[in-house]
Amino acid sequence: MTAPALVALAHGSRDPRSAETIRALVAEVRSMRPDLRIEPAFLDLSKPSFPTVVDKLVRAGYEEIVVVPLLLTEAFHAKVDVPAAIAAVEAKHPDLKVRASSILGLETVFLEVLDRRLRAALKAARVRELDALVLAAAGSSDALANQAVARLARLWGAKHKLPTVAAYASAAPPATGEAVRQFRAEGRRHIAVGSMFLAPGTLPDRAAELALEAGAVAVSEPLGADTEVARTILARYAVGAVELVPV
């Protein structure tokens, strides 16, 4: 019996770097599981679209698909856009079994990825000491999603024994610049920003720009096509594949 196909479903962006990063991440996942059919897809703004990928998989004979939403928080895209996209392909292909896994989420292991990215940024900036951290994320009108980022920021700060706050690129305060300025008002001068974004794009760029303007000494790159992120995708897929097995 053929294993279910894995569709890594990202939001999409007008910035071509975003889709390039998602494709690189999918390539990393494929390298770990060459036995699986694994495809990237996007909800909007980038190609291939989710319906296009599903159509291709159906033509290839797949009867089961596990969709792993490449989203870091349970906000609007996870609660509305992904279920709507899945409902649409199920209506078009009534014999197809589709299971959406949990979102990628804010796994604590991602802090290891964040640290690697930040070390690279600090090395490039020739900075050796820090006295505060800012965890930058997309932000949402969903308070619970923002609270999840704030919890991760607290864990990150406890790990490094540094004062740490969450900041957001949209929809919620504080912005990264505000967070950096507040630390500077307290007399802290070596403030670094960790980018809790999956891929480059307008929001990460804006968060970085505001932070540097406010006096941050370094801003890390997004998580990107990292092995730990790829492993998490496969873990989400494994749970979804099991849920497709009839009881």
C-alpha positions in Angstrom: 0.0 0.0 0.0 1.4 3.4 -1.0 2.1 5.8 2.0 0.0 9.0 2.0 1.6 11.9 0.2 2.8 14.8 2.3 1.9 18.3 1.3 3.9 21.0 3.1 1.4 23.9 2.9 2.9 27.4 3.4 1.1 30.7 3.3 2.9 32.2 0.4 4.5 35.6 -0.3 5.2 38.0 -3.1 8.8 37.9 -2.0 10.4 35.1 -4.1 12.9 34.4 -1.3 10.0 33.0 0.7 9.0 30.3 -1.8 12.7 29.5 -2.4 13.1 28.8 1.3 10.0 26.6 1.5 11.3 24.6 -1.5 14.7 24.2 0.2 13.0 23.1 3.4 10.9 20.5 1.4 14.1 19.3 -0.2 15.6 18.8 3.3 12.5 16.8 4.2 12.8 14.7 1.1 16.4 13.9 1.9 15.2 12.4 5.2 12.4 10.4 3.7 13.1 9.6 0.0 10.5 6.9 0.1 7.7 9.5 0.5 6.0 11.7 -2.1 6.5 15.2 -0.7 5.3 18.4 -2.3 5.3 22.1 -1.4 2.1 24.1 -1.9 0.9 27.6 -1.0 -2.3 29.1 0.1 -1.8 32.4 -1.8 0.7 34.6 -3.6 3.1 31.8 -4.6 3.0 28.8 -6.8 2.1 26.0 -6.9 -1.3 26.5 -5.4 -2.7 23.9 -3.0 -5.5 22.8 -5.5 -2.9 22.4 -8.3 -0.7 20.1 -6.1 -3.7 18.0 -5.0 -4.8 17.6 -8.6 -1.4 16.4 -9.6 -1.3 13.9 -6.7 -4.7 12.5 -7.6 -3.6 12.1 -11.2 -0.5 10.2 -9.9 -2.9 7.8 -8.2 -2.6 9.0 -4.6 -5.8 8.3 -2.5 -4.5 9.7 0.8 -2.8 13.0 1.6 -1.5 14.4 4.8 -1.3 18.2 4.8 1.3 19.8 7.2 0.5 23.5 7.6 3.9 25.4 7.8 2.5 27.9 10.3 4.1 28.8 13.6 0.9 29.9 15.5 -2.7 28.9 15.7 -4.1 32.1 14.2 -6.4 33.0 11.3 -4.6 31.1 8.6 -4.5 27.9 10.7 -8.1 28.2 11.9 -9.8 29.5 8.7 -7.7 29.4 5.5 -6.3 25.9 5.9 -9.6 24.2 6.7 -11.3 26.1 3.8 -8.6 25.0 1.4 -8.9 21.4 2.5 -12.7 21.5 2.3 -12.5 22.8 -1.3 -10.2 20.0 -2.5 -12.3 17.4 -0.7 -15.4 18.7 -2.5 -13.6 18.4 -5.8 -12.2 14.9 -5.1 -14.8 13.1 -2.9 -12.8 9.8 -2.9 -9.6 11.5 -1.7 -8.8 11.1 2.0 -7.2 14.3 3.3 -5.9 14.8 6.9 -4.5 18.1 8.1 -1.9 17.6 10.8 -1.2 20.0 13.6 0.6 23.2 12.5 4.4 23.3 12.7 3.9 25.4 15.9 6.5 27.0 18.2 8.5 24.0 19.2 11.1 24.6 21.9 13.6 22.8 19.7 13.3 25.8 17.3 15.1 27.8 19.9 18.2 25.8 19.0 17.8 26.8 15.4 17.2 30.4 16.5 20.4 30.4 18.5 22.4 29.1 15.5 21.0 31.9 13.4 21.7 34.5 16.0 25.3 33.3 16.6 25.9 33.8 12.9 24.5 37.3 13.0 26.5 38.2 16.1 29.7 36.9 14.5 29.1 39.0 11.4 28.4 42.0 13.6 31.5 41.2 15.8 29.4 41.3 18.9 30.5 39.2 21.9 28.2 40.1 24.7 24.5 40.7 25.1 22.4 42.2 27.8 18.9 41.7 26.4 17.0 39.7 23.7 13.9 40.4 21.6 12.0 37.5 20.0 10.4 38.8 16.8 7.4 37.1 15.3 4.7 37.9 12.8 2.0 38.9 15.3 -1.7 38.3 15.1 -5.1 39.7 16.1 -5.5 36.4 17.9 -4.4 37.0 21.5 -3.7 33.3 22.1 -1.3 33.2 19.2 0.6 36.2 20.6 0.7 34.6 24.0 2.3 31.5 22.6 5.1 33.7 21.2 5.5 35.4 24.5 5.8 32.1 26.3 8.5 31.0 23.9 10.3 34.3 24.5 10.3 33.7 28.3 11.8 30.2 27.7 14.5 31.7 25.5 15.3 34.3 28.0 15.5 31.8 30.9 17.8 29.7 28.7 20.3 32.5 28.3 19.6 34.2 31.6 18.8 37.5 29.9 15.8 39.8 30.0 13.7 38.9 26.9 10.5 40.2 25.4 8.4 39.2 22.4 7.8 41.7 19.6 5.6 41.6 16.6 5.8 42.7 13.0 2.1 43.3 12.7 -1.3 43.4 14.4 0.0 43.6 18.0 2.4 45.7 20.1 5.2 46.1 20.8 7.0 46.3 17.4 10.6 45.3 17.4 11.8 48.9 17.4 9.7 49.7 20.4 11.0 46.7 22.3 14.6 47.6 21.6 14.1 51.2 22.6 12.5 50.2 25.9 15.6 48.1 26.7 17.8 51.0 25.7 15.8 53.3 28.0 16.7 50.9 30.8 20.4 51.4 30.0 20.9 48.2 28.0 23.1 48.6 24.9 23.7 45.1 23.5 20.3 44.0 22.4 19.9 41.2 19.8 16.8 40.2 17.9 15.9 36.6 17.1 13.6 36.1 14.0 10.9 33.6 14.7 9.8 33.5 11.1 10.0 30.5 8.9 11.2 32.3 5.7 12.3 35.7 4.5 9.7 38.2 3.4 8.2 41.6 4.0 7.4 41.1 7.7 10.8 39.7 8.7 12.5 42.5 6.8 10.4 45.2 8.5 11.0 43.7 11.9 14.7 43.7 11.3 14.7 47.2 9.9 12.8 48.7 12.9 15.1 46.8 15.3 18.3 48.0 13.7 17.0 51.6 13.5 16.3 51.5 17.2 19.8 50.3 18.0 19.8 46.5 18.0 23.3 45.1 17.6 22.2 42.1 15.5 19.1 40.5 14.0 19.1 36.8 13.1 17.9 35.3 9.8 14.6 33.4 9.8 14.6 29.6 10.7 14.8 28.6 7.1 15.5 25.1 5.7 16.9 23.7 9.0 17.1 20.0 9.8 15.1 20.5 13.1 12.3 22.1 11.2 12.3 19.3 8.6 12.2 16.7 11.4 9.2 18.5 12.9 7.4 18.4 9.6 7.9 14.6 9.4 6.7 14.2 13.0 3.5 16.1 12.1 3.1 13.9 9.0 3.6 10.7 11.0 0.7 11.6 13.3 -1.5 12.6 10.4 -0.8 9.3 8.5 -1.7 7.2 11.6 -5.0 9.1 11.8 -5.8 8.1 8.3 -5.7 4.4 9.2 -9.2 3.0 9.7 -10.1 1.8 13.2 
